[in-house]
Amino acid sequence: MKLIYKGRGEGKTTELIKLSVETNTYILVKDQNRQRQVADLAQALGYDSMLFPVTLNEHFNAGRSRGMINRRFLIDDADDILQCLIGSDIPILACSWTKKEDENECDNSKKTICCSR
């Protein structure tokens, strides 16, 4: 798992869009508003070949029929998605990861943490 942490408006979603195109992987988003924002940003950046983002609702309700249940996803705004799944505000979140030995995969200038679970 790779964790991208940056401030608001510093390019997290842009990085996900690039990764989505490179890996042909869907981006999972909270709702239709965010779905449209991500799709519009991808188009503005010239990434017309990006797979259209998938909402939580689409994943859980229509995902089975579209073969998405066991797919890998890139997660945009994971904190929003987790709050949506839990149904309440999350004041503190703790997580664990083990840093990979190969530092070549990490780009500290982009504030990207490479880890495996």
C-alpha positions in Angstrom: 0.0 0.0 0.0 1.2 3.5 -0.8 0.1 6.5 1.3 0.1 10.0 -0.3 -0.2 12.8 2.2 -0.2 16.4 1.3 -2.1 19.5 2.2 -5.4 20.5 0.5 -4.8 21.5 -3.1 -1.3 20.1 -3.3 -1.9 17.5 -5.9 -3.0 14.3 -4.2 -5.9 13.7 -6.6 -3.7 14.7 -9.6 -1.2 12.0 -8.5 -4.0 9.5 -8.2 -5.3 10.3 -11.7 -1.8 9.8 -13.2 -1.5 6.5 -11.3 -5.0 5.5 -12.5 -4.0 6.0 -16.1 -0.6 4.3 -15.7 -2.1 1.2 -14.0 -5.6 1.1 -15.5 -7.1 1.2 -12.0 -10.3 2.7 -10.9 -10.4 5.6 -8.4 -12.9 5.1 -5.6 -14.6 8.3 -4.4 -17.2 9.1 -1.8 -20.1 10.4 -3.9 -21.2 11.6 -7.3 -20.1 15.2 -6.7 -16.5 14.0 -6.1 -16.8 11.6 -9.0 -17.6 14.5 -11.3 -14.8 16.7 -9.8 -12.2 13.9 -10.4 -13.4 13.1 -13.9 -13.4 16.8 -14.8 -9.9 17.3 -13.4 -8.6 14.3 -15.3 -10.1 15.7 -18.5 -8.6 19.2 -17.8 -5.2 17.5 -17.3 -5.5 15.7 -20.6 -6.1 12.2 -19.2 -9.1 11.3 -21.3 -8.2 7.6 -21.1 -8.7 7.4 -17.3 -11.3 4.9 -16.2 -14.4 6.8 -14.9 -14.2 7.1 -11.0 -16.4 4.8 -9.0 -18.5 5.9 -6.0 -19.0 3.9 -2.8 -22.6 3.4 -3.7 -21.8 2.1 -7.2 -19.1 -0.2 -5.7 -21.4 -1.7 -3.1 -24.7 -1.8 -5.1 -23.7 -2.3 -8.7 -20.1 -3.5 -8.2 -21.0 -7.2 -8.2 -22.7 -7.0 -11.6 -19.8 -5.0 -13.1 -17.2 -7.4 -11.6 -15.7 -4.8 -9.3 -15.9 -6.6 -5.9 -12.4 -8.0 -6.0 -10.7 -5.3 -8.0 -8.0 -3.1 -6.7 -8.8 0.6 -6.3 -7.0 3.9 -5.8 -8.8 5.7 -2.9 -9.3 9.4 -3.2 -9.9 11.3 0.1 -9.8 8.1 2.2 -10.8 10.1 5.4 -14.1 11.1 3.7 -14.7 7.5 2.5 -14.1 6.1 6.0 -16.4 8.6 7.6 -19.1 7.8 5.1 -18.7 4.0 5.8 -18.8 4.5 9.6 -21.5 7.1 9.5 -20.0 9.5 11.9 -17.1 11.9 12.4 -13.6 10.4 13.0 -11.6 12.7 15.3 -8.5 10.5 15.4 -7.3 7.8 13.1 -4.4 5.5 13.8 -2.9 3.1 11.3 0.2 0.8 11.0 2.5 0.1 8.1 5.9 -1.4 7.6 8.2 0.7 5.4 9.6 -1.1 2.4 13.3 -1.7 2.1 13.5 -0.3 -1.5 13.6 3.4 -1.0 13.8 3.9 -4.8 10.0 3.5 -4.9 9.5 6.4 -2.5 9.6 10.1 -3.5 10.1 12.2 -0.4 9.6 15.4 -2.3 6.0 14.3 -3.1 5.4 13.3 0.6 4.7 9.7 -0.5 5.1 6.9 2.0 5.6 3.5 0.5 4.5 0.7 2.7 3.3 -2.9 2.8 0.7 -4.4 5.0 
